[in-house]
Amino acid sequence: MKTTKRENKSGTVRYLHLAHNEWDPVKGRAVPKVLYTFGREDNLDRDGVKRLVASLSRLLEPGEALTATAASDLEFVSSVPFGGAYVLDHLWRQLKIDQIVTRVGQPKRGRHRDMTATERVLFALVANRALAPSSKLAAADWITHDVHIDGLDKIGEQPCYRAMDWLHEVTDDLEKQVFDEVANLLNLEVDLLFFDTTSTYFELAEPDEPVARDDTGRQSDTDRANDRANDRANGDRADGEANTAGFRTYGKSKDSRDDLPQIVIGMAVTRDGIPVRCWSWPGNASDQVVIRQVKDEMRDWTLSKIVWVTDRGFSSEENRRYLRRGDHAYISGEKLRSGSPQVKAALSRQGRYTEITQNMRVKQVRISDTDRFVICHNPEAADRDRHMRAQLIAQLSDVIADTDKLSDFKRGELRGKIADKPGLNRYLRTTPAGKLRIDHAKIKTEENLDGKYLLRCSDPHLSAEDIALGYKQLLEVERGWRDMKQIIDLRPVYHRLEERIRAHVILCWLALLLIRIVETQTGTTWTHTRRELDRLHLGTFTGPAGMFQQVTALTRPQRDLLTKLEIPAPKQVITLQPAPR
């Protein structure tokens, strides 16, 4: 580039030229030859210059073009994934969780608290569960070095713990207000509410020490706990002493780890898979009891009429009666092999099936004034049941072949081994003489149950088709548990205090909520979306003018995802810090 000056009435005017030095043998030196004139410097067509540079860069290899166009004194410092946290942060603000945190975090009396830092730390922990789940110590390092969180450059471990302690204190208010915003954003229909529980275990040698608890599984207040302790010291049995338990304690594990202490977690989900609310109980909590607490606490949210959808573990008569209160209704699974008179009557009732989908037929049976039964039959599942039963019977036949020749003691020993295998034991009978035989009557009974499951409903207005399809959507809760444990990494839980464990569960629930919103609005899985968004990076550069951070160019898939989520494209330059003078 060559600059020339010219004086006129207004002063000195500078002109820019593209020149090439050529050797002049006469003058004995290089002489610039003007190839193109860009005109006055103050009227330079900068867009035209950019187009020219881009056009010339196409003649070079990509690496050569980058080297040629970058300033020689500009240093590339670092690059971190940007897209995932950017999208989650926008959804966080769309749900107004940043404002909710500020509202519920203020003390009722005393000095006003600045909740900005707490809100940013809380979002960062939720983003960590969704993007790179880890312990809180590792999460603090991830926030500081491996991601860009708007408004939070670096953080230590202790602020994470303080944010979790605050979250535990305000969980009830936070969940209610977050649900209100989710319902407004997605126009949720909360006519069917699905509920289920799971458990998560801890690698502990011993469970927690028992403490006094109220009916919700939370620790009782100090005065009540002291009263119970005094009663026990005086030899009296305190009322409700059966509620004394540690938080991490032994119970019926849904992960097949009865040998380890655990906690029980419950979740209510809409028909679209949006998690509405989450609960935590001690590890010995019973499904038959917790559903009543869940209904009472959801009643306080003043929702319209709800049909509760629950699995077979919640279908006791007392629970069904409880769920009908307040103009609510229920759809619950029934145990086909319970042997109750109502179940037997429903299964023996004659009638035609109505096909509602390619692999689903239903038949409605009315047994009482309050309940209706719907028998669902899946032909494909029936074929699987027949195949599995044939394999089990063949295996059992091989096991008991020639056992008549064994002594009574040996047959009894074999009978005990078979009893430990429910699949084989179901089809085994013992004669009065102690001989082992195939139970053909049991086989015939099981043939009548192939591919069937039984539903009970108290709503008189729902059709049999709606009942069957509604119950089938209970799989959304199971999908939520699967994502909690495999994507968000609910376990392992790196905490010892009960308050921190409960807060950890709420962080996982908030992460699952944001994930489900992304999946609902984009129509794709979070795993695919996260992988695509993680390719959007934020680079940091330094030079004589200072430091700046720039986002990589959006790809077509990334732009499509942002459009579906109604999130604006990020600014190309995120921060610009001039060098100190």
Disulfide bonds with the S-S distance in Angstrom:
none
